[in-house]
Amino acid sequence: MVNPICSMLPEDFPWGSRIHLFDCLPSTNDYAKELARQGAPHGTVIVADMQTAGRGRMGRSFHAPKNQGLYLSLILRPECPPDQLMHLTCAVAEAACNAVEQLCGIRPQIKWINDLIMGSKKLGGILTELSVDSKTGRSDWAVIGIGINCCQDRSDFPPELQDMATSLLLSTGSGYSPYSLACALIRELYDLSDQLLSGKDEMLKQYRQDCLTIGKEISVSKGGAVFHGKALDIDRDGGLIVMLEDGTIQTVQAGEVSVRGLYGYV
């Protein structure tokens, strides 16, 4: 059986033989991680029409119904120390924005660090996971998971998500095939993998332009504590620079950030 995603790519596309399509998986990221542990090569792509146990950041579930979204994971093997990959999620978010814009003509915004936003609602998300070789201290593999809502109508989302989630269909008025988006995204991810280290500054420059969090009042939940402030900028590693209510400046590398006016935060 011909893989429909591969049929949309050039015959000589370097990752063409590494793109695997499944009808259903519990989690494309979990499957990709298992393949990575078994030695699967750089550029291995896993796509599923449906996920039954999709995951987002902070252990949250990711709603992934059949044939309504793009559920894709990619194995990268960047040969560098892990501290050189702090910007990886930002870089992947840019690749996803590029792919959506290429397909639909409309560019999403990004809520730091990993949410794709259309019209103040969540279009998709990114989950990056990294393994470090204990002997060398260098990155062994990175698995990047990307989920983007494509064909859902409002009623297709669970009631608790209907006011927070959107899809390409809802945002543009047109339906787009998850496979077409997969094709555009895989091309962008291939370019990203080639420029991940050398093109870092340019990636973060574009990320700053797309990041709606900058300039907004925010709250940050981290380690059981919650603090409030204003997002000022993105640092050279993708961290969020925040001015706290007492005027001190702090860089947030991890944690849950809520943006005033988004997802019901007022």
Phi and psi in degrees as a GROMACS rama.xvg file:
@    title "Ramachandran Plot"
@    xaxis  label "Phi"
@    yaxis  label "Psi"
@TYPE xy
-75.0344  130.944  VAL-2
-72.3105  117.239  ASN-3
-63.6458  -27.2769  PRO-4
-70.9711  -44.7707  ILE-5
-61.7613  -33.8534  CYS-6
-67.1677  -18.8592  SER-7
-89.0152  -10.457  MET-8
-99.8298  157.696  LEU-9
-58.3886  147.746  PRO-10
-59.3066  -29.8734  GLU-11
-97.4506  16.6082  ASP-12
-59.8109  127.799  PHE-13
-59.1115  -30.4604  PRO-14
-96.3779  7.50128  TRP-15
-53.5902  -41.0449  GLY-16
-81.3597  -2.27449  SER-17
-108.706  10.6087  ARG-18
-97.3536  118.162  ILE-19
-117.119  126.674  HIS-20
-113.437  131.821  LEU-21
-124.331  148.733  PHE-22
-68.0253  -42.0218  ASP-23
-156.034  138.927  CYS-24
-138.49  152.472  LEU-25
-59.4553  -48.7528  PRO-26
-154.448  124.506  SER-27
-65.1038  -33.7731  THR-28
-66.1933  -43.3115  ASN-29
-63.1598  -40.922  ASP-30
-65.6171  -43.4015  TYR-31
-63.5559  -39.2027  ALA-32
-63.29  -40.1044  LYS-33
-64.4629  -41.6743  GLU-34
-63.2805  -40.0212  LEU-35
-62.1359  -41.7128  ALA-36
-63.0159  -29.0126  ARG-37
-86.0085  -0.906908  GLN-38
99.9887  14.575  GLY-39
-56.2854  142.255  ALA-40
-76.4267  161.246  PRO-41
-50.4598  133.436  HIS-42
91.7475  5.79437  GLY-43
-72.3486  128.476  THR-44
-118.853  133.312  VAL-45
-117.658  125.695  ILE-46
-126.515  136.485  VAL-47
-126.13  142.469  ALA-48
-70.9004  -20.0686  ASP-49
-156.344  146.879  MET-50
-123.481  140.102  GLN-51
-101.134  -13.4803  THR-52
-143.364  45.3462  ALA-53
-62.7501  146.635  GLY-54
-125.92  147.104  ARG-55
-116.072  -167.191  GLY-56
-66.7363  159.484  ARG-57
59.5012  24.2011  MET-58
75.5493  10.798  GLY-59
-74.3584  153.339  ARG-60
-78.6214  155.451  SER-61
-122.654  119.81  PHE-62
-66.7609  118.687  HIS-63
-139.69  69.7011  ALA-64
-73.3698  160.921  PRO-65
-64.5464  130.404  LYS-66
61.6136  18.0506  ASN-67
-112.741  -9.14141  GLN-68
-149.831  171.614  GLY-69
-97.097  123.83  LEU-70
-126.032  103.916  TYR-71
-135.947  139.242  LEU-72
-131.066  146.387  SER-73
-129.885  136.999  LEU-74
-97.2239  123.741  ILE-75
-116.175  148.952  LEU-76
-125.271  71.855  ARG-77
-72.1467  126.711  PRO-78
-90.0492  79.5589  GLU-79
-161.28  163.531  CYS-80
-64.1576  150.216  PRO-81
-62.1292  -26.0537  PRO-82
-70.6141  -9.57561  ASP-83
-88.2636  0.855764  GLN-84
-114.968  17.8221  LEU-85
-60.7463  -25.688  MET-86
-91.9412  7.29361  HIS-87
-58.7359  -46.6265  LEU-88
-61.2682  -40.5724  THR-89
-61.1048  -43.2863  CYS-90
-63.2426  -41.2272  ALA-91
-67.1198  -38.8456  VAL-92
-58.9259  -40.072  ALA-93
-65.4393  -41.2312  GLU-94
-60.4395  -40.9301  ALA-95
-66.362  -41.8169  ALA-96
-61.7168  -42.2416  CYS-97
-59.702  -43.6425  ASN-98
-65.9683  -43.7402  ALA-99
-63.576  -44.1109  VAL-100
-63.3429  -40.2392  GLU-101
-62.2132  -38.9873  GLN-102
-80.4893  -40.9269  LEU-103
-109.255  -17.3016  CYS-104
81.5952  4.46102  GLY-105
-125.543  132.814  ILE-106
-99.0357  127.59  ARG-107
-68.7707  163.574  PRO-108
-100.103  173.139  GLN-109
-125.862  129.46  ILE-110
-92.403  124.371  LYS-111
-54.0174  130.273  TRP-112
-110.413  -16.218  ILE-113
-137.196  10.5804  ASN-114
-97.9674  132.555  ASP-115
-91.3912  130.939  LEU-116
-122.131  135.75  ILE-117
-129.704  121.459  MET-118
57.0006  39.8753  GLY-119
72.0701  9.70292  SER-120
-120.116  157.188  LYS-121
-79.5686  122.495  LYS-122
-93.3889  -32.6557  LEU-123
-172.799  -179.443  GLY-124
-151.84  169.02  GLY-125
-132.704  139.037  ILE-126
-131.105  117.59  LEU-127
-109.97  136.913  THR-128
-132.559  139.507  GLU-129
-129.084  140.634  LEU-130
-118.096  135.038  SER-131
-113.307  133.61  VAL-132
-69.6391  118.761  ASP-133
-66.4657  -23.0908  SER-134
-81.7702  -41.3634  LYS-135
-99.3329  -19.5197  THR-136
74.2288  7.74886  GLY-137
-101.279  162.479  ARG-138
-64.1968  132.206  SER-139
-89.1322  -52.8288  ASP-140
-154.497  158.904  TRP-141
-126.466  134.723  ALA-142
-112.86  126.099  VAL-143
-112.091  120.476  ILE-144
-108.232  134.165  GLY-145
-131.847  127.123  ILE-146
-123.205  127.275  GLY-147
-132.922  128.396  ILE-148
-75.3997  127.171  ASN-149
-110.363  -55.9523  CYS-150
-114.512  7.02874  CYS-151
-71.3727  138.74  GLN-152
-90.345  169.206  ASP-153
-56.399  -40.678  ARG-154
-69.9933  -13.5014  SER-155
-76.8686  -18.1178  ASP-156
-86.5629  148.755  PHE-157
-57.7516  150.87  PRO-158
-51.6506  -37.3868  PRO-159
-71.7796  -12.4987  GLU-160
-106.558  -9.96107  LEU-161
-62.6859  -29.2909  GLN-162
-90.5674  -5.28817  ASP-163
-116.645  -21.6074  MET-164
-108.527  152.974  ALA-165
-141.335  177.461  THR-166
-139.83  170.62  SER-167
-61.6321  -36.9515  LEU-168
-62.1084  -48.6126  LEU-169
-67.7827  -33.0509  LEU-170
-81.7676  -29.5737  SER-171
-115.89  -16.7051  THR-172
83.8178  0.0594319  GLY-173
-125.936  147.069  SER-174
-88.2806  139.84  GLY-175
-127.907  135.451  TYR-176
-66.5441  132.486  SER-177
-57.0013  -31.4282  PRO-178
-68.9267  -38.4295  TYR-179
-64.3049  -40.3905  SER-180
-66.862  -38.2971  LEU-181
-59.1875  -43.7157  ALA-182
-59.9928  -48.4339  CYS-183
-63.4987  -39.7645  ALA-184
-69.694  -41.0202  LEU-185
-62.2801  -39.2883  ILE-186
-60.8846  -44.2708  ARG-187
-65.8051  -38.6131  GLU-188
-68.7473  -33.1723  LEU-189
-63.2182  -45.3711  TYR-190
-62.7373  -41.1131  ASP-191
-59.3361  -45.1102  LEU-192
-62.2985  -29.3548  SER-193
-78.0959  -24.8655  ASP-194
-117.402  11.1392  GLN-195
-55.7421  -41.2588  LEU-196
-95.2895  -45.1046  LEU-197
-71.5608  -26.7395  SER-198
-105.075  18.9606  GLY-199
-56.0265  -48.4506  LYS-200
-61.4682  -41.5731  ASP-201
-67.5646  -39.1827  GLU-202
-60.8651  -44.5045  MET-203
-71.6991  -29.8599  LEU-204
-61.6562  -45.5024  LYS-205
-69.1768  -36.7057  GLN-206
-59.6507  -42.1848  TYR-207
-59.0566  -37.9834  ARG-208
-69.2873  -32.8137  GLN-209
-89.37  -15.735  ASP-210
-81.3542  109.189  CYS-211
-74.1148  -11.5403  LEU-212
-69.3132  -32.0614  THR-213
-62.5579  130.093  ILE-214
88.7636  -3.68479  GLY-215
-99.5832  154.913  LYS-216
-74.4349  133.044  GLU-217
-136.784  164.301  ILE-218
-123.975  146.928  SER-219
-124.366  126.107  VAL-220
-108.373  121.341  SER-221
-151.647  123.984  LYS-222
58.9353  33.6269  GLY-223
85.9097  -9.56407  GLY-224
-102.88  149.269  ALA-225
-125.566  129.49  VAL-226
-133.843  159.013  PHE-227
-120.464  154.192  HIS-228
-179.857  -160.668  GLY-229
-125.492  130.157  LYS-230
-74.5914  125.269  ALA-231
-101.26  -41.1205  LEU-232
-169.344  176.352  ASP-233
-111.397  130.959  ILE-234
-82.2845  -178.018  ASP-235
-71.2368  -6.84478  ARG-236
-113.093  7.34221  ASP-237
93.1029  2.50362  GLY-238
-72.4266  154.066  GLY-239
-95.776  119.258  LEU-240
-87.5835  122.997  ILE-241
-125.172  136.203  VAL-242
-96.8195  116.703  MET-243
-74.6748  169.528  LEU-244
-61.0933  -26.1674  GLU-245
-87.7276  5.29063  ASP-246
91.8399  -6.94447  GLY-247
-76.962  154.38  THR-248
-106.536  132.731  ILE-249
-137.419  144.169  GLN-250
-103.725  124.679  THR-251
-97.3632  120.867  VAL-252
-101.963  -22.8177  GLN-253
-151.713  161.151  ALA-254
125.909  172.681  GLY-255
-99.0678  118.869  GLU-256
-107.09  126.307  VAL-257
-107.11  136.966  SER-258
-108.434  128.324  VAL-259
-59.1897  130.084  ARG-260
92.1999  0.758287  GLY-261
-124.395  137.355  LEU-262
58.7197  30.3592  TYR-263
84.7434  1.25693  GLY-264
-80.2622  118.699  TYR-265
